[in-house]
Amino acid sequence: MNERLNGEGIPRDTLPWALTQRRLVLRARSIDKCLLCCAPNVNEAGICEVCYTLLRPEEQGLAERWLAGVGP
């Protein structure tokens, strides 16, 4: 079963894959919508502050690469 925080966002189980896709992250940043919940004010990983605090360790490691400017 796919866990979604919002019906418009990507399924939670695909977030690790999405964080390796430059095109998806850059799109989320350009439209300023969180990959998971579609809230505004996303960080360099395309994730809002609330969702960022809820990331699992694997997801956080991938997001931190974006925050450090390394990318996928």
Number of C-alpha atoms within 10 A of each C-alpha: 6 9 12 14 15 14 11 12 15 19 18 18 12 12 18 16 12 21 24 17 13 13 11 16 24 14 14 21 20 11 13 18 21 27 29 24 20 21 17 17 15 22 19 19 29 29 27 21 14 12 15 18 10 10 16 10 9 10 16 17 14 21 26 15 16 20 14 10 10 10 17 16
